[in-house]
Amino acid sequence: MAGSPGADGRAWGTLAPVVNGGSVLTAERTTPEAARRTWPQWLAGGLALVVVAMVSVFWDGGGARLLLGVTGVLTAARGLLLARAAGRSRGLGAALAVGGLAAVAVAVLSAGAAGWVLLGAVPLGLLTGALVLLARGGAVRRNAQAALVWAALVTGLLVVTGVATTWSRAADGATVVAALAVGLLGVFLVVGAFQLRTLAAQPPAPVRPAGCANCACGAGGCGTA
């Protein structure tokens, strides 16, 4: 889920650093000017996701619909961004957009169906995310392995709950897991917003005159050369 944090309207797409290393954006990936535009969006979005997660846990009968609807809207928005881009990501973007809109439709029409969709989507989403991280390799590999173990444990727990009790209870468990994932994403966004705010407070880099090659900077500037 990579995107350009400095581009307007794409601030929500740069989630890879959140998953990969615990930070949302770094000075190497954006500029103070872009950070000033972006950090309020990250802060508002993160707080909104935390609120959605909390409400969905305690809203009996409506939590699954809320989670599925919000997730569907975010997925559709991300899909539209990818569909507008050039290259092979356009097909993936179209699929994400259609899937997100379908999730919103299910959330609006039926609370029971929303729970069943989450029961299937939560294990699949966790497994897909872990495999995507695993394919990146490098420093992300250890986090990917932990995510893969977590996906296996959650899937096993939901299956055992469904077999031992009822699948409706397993769907409730999937709703709680989805709420935890959404809330965790919100926390990462809030942390990233404060990192961006710190970056935005940095003074702008001095403007060098045209044709400057830094040849006299160490001696006090061009006027002393």
N, C-alpha and C positions, 0 to 999 in steps of 0.2 A: 504494500500500500504506500507507495512512494509518490510524492508530489512535490511541487515547488512551494515552499512556505512563504516565499515572498510574493507570489502571484495572488492578486485579489481573487477571492472565490475558491481558492484551492488550499486554504489553510487547514481544512478538515482532512485533507487527503494524506498529509505527511504523518502517518502513524507508525511507520517502521521503526524510528528511533525509540518510540515508546515501548514497543515490544522487545526490541533488540537489546538496548543497553540501559534503560531506566531514565533516559533524558529525551525530551521531545525535540529540541532544536539546539544546535550549538553555534558558536560564532563562525565556524567554518561553513555552515550551511545557510546562513542568512546574514543580513546586515542590520545595523541599528534602526535604519529607516523602515525596513520591512518588519522588524520586531515591534515597532511602535504601532503599526497597523494591525498586527496579528495577535498580540498578547491579550487584548480585551475579548477577542473572539474565542480564544482557547479557554480563558477564565470563565466566560459565560457558558460555553458548551460543557466544560467540565462540571461546573456546579449544577447545570441542568441534568446531566447524566446521573450525578449522585442523587439528586432529588427523585428522578425517575426510578432508580434502583430501590430507594427506601420506600417509596409509595407502593411499588409493585409487590414488595415483600409483605406489606401489611394490608394490602387491598385484596381481600378475599373475593374471588370471583372475577376480578377485573385486572389483577396483576399480569396475568399472561397476555391479555389483550394489549395492555399498555406497553409491555416489553416488546411484543412482536410488532406492534405498530411503529414504535420509535425505531427499532432496529430496521424495519422495512424502509422507513423514510431515509435513514442514513445510508442504507445499502443502495437504494434507488438513486440518491444524490451522487454517491460515489460512482455508480455505474454511468450516469449521465456525463460526469466529468471524463471518464475513460472513453466513452463513446465519441466524445467531441475531439479527442486526441487522435493524432495520426498514428498509423502502425497497426500491429497485431492486437493491441489492447482494445481496439474498437469492438471486436466481437465479444470479448469478456465484459466490457462495459455494458453492452446491450443486454447480455444475459443477467448481469447484476441488476440492471434497471428493471427488467421484467420480473425477476424474482422478488425484488424489494416491493414493487407495486402489488404483486400477488400476496405478499405477507401482510401488507396494509389492508388489502381487501378481506383477507381471512380474519384479521383482528377486528375489523369493523362489523363483520357479519355474525361471528360466532365465538363466544368465550370458550366453549368446549373444544372447538376445532383449533383455537389458538394454543391451548395447552398441549394438544396432540402434536401440533407442528413444532412446538418448542421441544417436546420429548424426542423428536427425531433430529431437529436442527442443532440442539446443544451438543450432543456427542459428535455429530458430523462437523460442526464448526470448530470444536476443540481439536479434533483430529486433523482437519485441513490446515488450521493455523500452525499446529506443531510440525506438520510435514513441510509447509512452506518455509518455516524458520530453519528446519533441518536442511533443506536444499540450499540455503544461503551459505552454510558452512562458516568457517572462521570462528570468531569469538562468540557468535550467536549459537554455536552448536550445543554448548552445555545448556543454555536456556531452552533450546529446542528439545533436547532430551528430557528435561524436566517437564516441559509442556506435554510431551508425548506420554510420559508416565501418568501425569495428571488426567489427560484425556482418557486413558485406559481405565484408571480408577473410577472416574465419574461414570463412564459407560457401564462398567461392571456393577457399580452401586445402583444405577437406575434399572438395569435389567433384573438384578436380585430383588429390588423393591417391587417391581412389577410382577415378578413371578411369585414372590412370597406373600404379597398383600394384594394390591390392585394396581392396574396400570394408571388409574386416575391419580393415585398417590404418587406414582412415579412421575407423572406429568407435573404434579405440584413440586416435586423435587427438582425437576428440570427448570421450572420457573425460578426457583431459589438460586440455582447455579447460574442461570442467565442474568439474574439480578446482581449477583456477586461480580460477574464479568463486566457488566455495564458500569457498576459502581467503581470497580478497579480502574477501568478505562477513564472514568471521570476524574478520579484522583490523579492519574498520570497527566491528564490534560491540565489540571489545576497546577501541579508541580511545574509542568512545562511552561505554563503562562507566567509564573513567577520568574523562571529562568529567562524567558523572553523579556520580561519587564526589566530585569537587571541589565540585559544586553541593550535594551532600548535607551537606558539611562547613560550609556557610554557616549562621550563626545564624538562628534563626527570626525572622520579622518581629514587632515588638512589637505586642501586642494593644491596639487603641484602645478606649477606653470607648464604651459605647453613646451614640449621638448626637453623637460627635465629628466635626467638620467640618474639622479641621486649622487652625482659625482662629487658634489661639494657639501653634502648634508653633514658629513662628519666633521667638517672644518668650520661649521657655524652657518652655512648657507651660501647661496650664490653671491651674495653681496660681499663676502669676505674672500672669495676665491681670486 
